[in-house]
Amino acid sequence: MQTDESVVGERSPLMLDRRSRIAEVVRQRGSVRVNELADMFGVTPVTIRNDLAALEREGVLLRDHGGAVALPATSALIAFEQRAGIRLEAKARIGAAAAQFVQPGDTILLDAGTTVVEMVKHLRQRTPLTVVTNALNVVIELRHLSDIQVWMLGGTVNYATFGTLGPLVEQSLGDLVVEKLFLAAESVDSGYGVTDSTIEIAQTKRAMARAARRIILLADSSKWQRRGFIKVLPLESIETIITDTDLPDEERRRIEMAGVQLVLV
């Protein structure tokens, strides 16, 4: 029996799980038809089209006539360069504010992300520092600074994030304790917290969170009120959120109710 999206609910775990599985099917097969997916998941073609539209907005796949196709192999690098230029002024302000949370002598963990890398430019007056990171772009930016010890976490390179992922990264993080984690996010929602669409990225972020005494989230307002398929961290586990002033009022209220420090720039 086919179910309708209005029955299961827009934010239901069933919907999130289905979209995650659809994304995996498209990645494995290269292409798939709407009617085939509708039969596979027992929902209407209209629901599948809504799923594919949402997945396309998230940059997971591309729709074509009657179905969807996997992203080309070169799309990850292009997508990264495009993301780096989105809301650049807001990201720069967030990065400058994040650097204020760093004190000389700190050991900090920097996640891979286009917003996190912006704070590196403001660390010159915060040295000496020990920086642990899985981000290739962060390591490149740090070469301009002196009196900084850099630990690069080895693993499988993911060109969508310009970072390393996988068991080797998680194993290394298991042996570390850092003062502060500056966390990036693909999507944030005050109900679900930090989410992602890739299991490996989510697992790496969770390992980072376990290694840190304090978690500081850097996410411009375009990342909010969006939901990935994989839960990374609940909002309550984050000590401080730094974002821009375009954050919706509803999200501001929910963050304050969760007892999380909110910094708007």
C-alpha positions in Angstrom: 0.0 0.0 0.0 1.4 3.4 -1.0 1.7 6.1 1.7 1.4 9.8 1.2 3.9 12.4 2.5 1.1 14.2 4.3 0.5 11.0 6.4 4.1 10.4 7.5 4.9 14.1 8.1 7.3 16.5 6.5 10.0 16.0 9.1 9.4 12.3 9.9 12.2 9.8 10.4 10.6 7.7 7.7 11.0 10.5 5.2 14.6 11.1 6.2 15.5 7.4 6.0 13.8 7.1 2.6 15.7 10.0 1.1 19.0 8.6 2.5 18.3 5.3 0.8 17.2 7.0 -2.5 20.5 8.9 -2.5 22.4 5.6 -2.0 20.5 3.9 -4.8 21.3 6.7 -7.2 25.0 6.7 -6.3 25.2 2.9 -6.8 23.2 2.6 -10.0 24.1 6.0 -11.6 20.5 6.6 -12.6 17.0 5.6 -11.6 13.4 6.3 -12.6 10.6 7.9 -10.5 8.2 5.0 -11.0 10.9 2.5 -10.0 11.6 4.4 -6.8 7.9 4.7 -6.0 7.5 0.9 -6.3 10.7 0.3 -4.3 9.6 2.5 -1.3 5.9 2.1 -1.5 5.0 5.7 -2.0 3.5 7.8 -4.7 5.4 9.2 -7.7 4.6 12.7 -6.4 6.3 11.9 -3.1 9.4 10.6 -5.0 9.5 13.8 -7.1 9.5 15.8 -3.9 12.3 13.7 -2.5 14.4 14.1 -5.6 13.8 17.9 -5.6 15.0 18.1 -2.0 18.0 15.9 -2.8 19.0 18.0 -5.7 18.8 21.2 -3.6 21.2 19.5 -1.1 23.6 18.8 -4.0 23.3 15.0 -3.6 22.0 14.2 -7.2 20.7 15.7 -10.4 17.1 15.3 -11.6 16.4 14.5 -15.2 13.2 13.7 -17.2 11.5 10.9 -15.3 14.1 10.3 -12.7 17.5 11.2 -11.3 21.2 10.7 -12.1 24.3 10.6 -9.9 26.5 13.6 -9.8 29.5 13.5 -12.2 32.9 12.7 -10.7 34.2 16.2 -11.0 31.2 17.8 -9.3 32.5 17.6 -5.8 35.4 20.0 -6.5 33.2 22.4 -8.4 30.6 22.3 -5.6 33.4 23.1 -3.0 34.6 26.1 -5.0 31.0 27.3 -5.4 30.3 26.9 -1.6 33.4 28.9 -0.8 32.0 31.9 -2.5 28.6 31.8 -1.0 27.8 34.3 1.7 31.5 35.1 1.9 31.1 38.3 4.0 29.0 36.5 6.6 31.5 33.7 6.8 34.4 36.2 7.2 32.6 37.8 10.2 31.9 34.4 11.7 35.5 33.4 11.3 36.7 36.6 13.0 34.3 36.1 15.9 35.4 32.5 16.3 39.0 33.5 16.6 38.1 35.5 19.7 37.4 32.3 21.5 41.0 31.1 21.0 43.6 31.8 23.7 47.4 31.6 23.3 48.5 28.1 24.3 45.2 26.4 23.3 45.0 23.1 21.5 42.1 23.5 19.1 40.4 21.2 16.5 39.3 22.7 13.3 36.7 20.9 11.2 36.7 20.9 7.4 34.5 23.7 6.0 34.4 26.9 4.1 33.4 28.9 7.2 35.9 27.4 9.6 38.8 28.2 7.3 37.9 31.9 7.5 38.9 32.0 11.2 42.5 31.0 10.4 43.2 34.5 9.0 42.5 35.9 12.5 44.7 33.5 14.6 48.0 35.5 14.1 47.5 37.2 17.5 46.4 34.0 19.3 49.7 32.1 19.1 51.3 29.9 20.3 48.8 27.2 19.3 48.4 23.6 18.6 46.0 23.0 15.7 44.5 19.6 14.9 42.6 19.4 11.7 41.3 17.1 8.9 41.0 20.0 6.5 43.4 20.4 3.7 42.5 24.1 3.1 43.0 24.9 6.8 46.5 23.4 6.6 47.3 25.5 3.6 46.1 28.7 5.3 48.1 27.9 8.4 51.4 28.0 6.5 51.3 31.8 6.7 51.4 31.7 10.6 54.3 31.2 12.9 54.5 29.6 16.3 51.7 27.1 15.4 52.1 23.3 15.6 49.8 21.6 13.1 48.6 18.0 13.4 47.0 16.7 10.2 44.6 13.8 10.7 45.3 11.2 8.0 42.6 9.3 6.3 40.7 9.1 3.0 40.5 12.4 1.2 37.0 13.7 0.5 37.1 16.4 -2.2 33.5 17.5 -1.4 34.8 18.9 1.9 38.6 19.1 1.2 39.0 17.0 4.3 40.0 13.5 5.4 37.5 11.0 6.7 37.3 7.4 7.8 38.5 5.0 10.4 42.1 6.3 10.6 40.8 9.8 11.4 38.4 8.5 14.0 41.2 6.3 15.6 43.5 9.3 15.8 40.8 11.4 17.4 40.2 8.7 20.0 43.7 9.3 21.4 43.3 13.1 21.7 41.8 15.6 24.1 41.5 19.2 22.7 40.3 22.3 24.4 37.9 23.5 21.7 36.4 22.1 18.6 35.3 24.6 15.9 32.7 22.6 14.0 31.3 23.1 10.5 27.9 22.0 9.4 26.2 21.1 6.2 22.8 21.8 7.7 21.4 22.8 11.2 17.9 22.6 12.6 17.0 23.5 16.1 14.9 20.4 16.4 17.3 17.8 14.9 20.6 19.7 15.6 23.5 19.3 13.3 22.8 16.9 10.4 24.6 15.7 7.3 23.8 13.7 4.2 27.0 11.5 4.4 27.5 8.8 7.1 31.3 9.1 6.9 31.3 12.8 7.4 28.8 12.5 10.3 31.0 9.8 12.0 34.1 12.0 11.7 32.3 15.0 13.2 31.0 12.8 16.1 34.6 11.6 16.8 35.7 15.2 16.8 33.0 16.1 19.3 34.1 13.3 21.6 37.7 14.6 21.6 36.8 18.1 22.6 36.0 19.7 25.9 34.0 22.5 24.3 32.1 22.6 20.9 31.7 25.8 19.0 29.6 25.6 15.9 30.2 28.0 13.0 27.3 28.1 10.6 26.0 31.0 8.5 22.2 31.5 8.4 21.9 29.7 5.0 22.7 26.4 6.8 19.7 26.7 9.1 16.2 25.2 8.8 17.7 22.5 6.6 18.0 18.9 7.5 20.3 16.2 6.3 19.7 12.5 6.5 22.1 11.7 9.3 22.1 13.1 12.8 25.5 14.4 13.9 25.0 16.2 17.2 22.0 17.5 19.2 21.9 21.3 19.8 22.2 20.8 23.5 25.7 19.3 23.1 27.1 22.5 21.6 28.3 25.2 24.0 28.4 28.2 21.5 26.9 28.9 18.1 28.3 31.6 15.9 26.2 32.7 13.0 25.0 35.9 11.2 22.2 38.2 12.0 20.0 36.8 9.2 19.2 33.8 11.5 15.4 33.4 11.7 13.8 34.6 15.0 12.3 31.2 15.5 15.7 29.5 15.5 17.1 32.2 17.9 14.4 31.5 20.4 14.9 27.7 20.2 18.7 28.1 20.7 18.2 30.2 23.7 15.7 27.7 25.2 18.3 25.0 24.7 20.7 27.0 26.9 23.3 27.4 24.1 25.3 30.6 23.8 24.4 32.4 20.6 26.8 34.9 19.0 25.3 36.9 16.1 27.7 38.8 13.8 
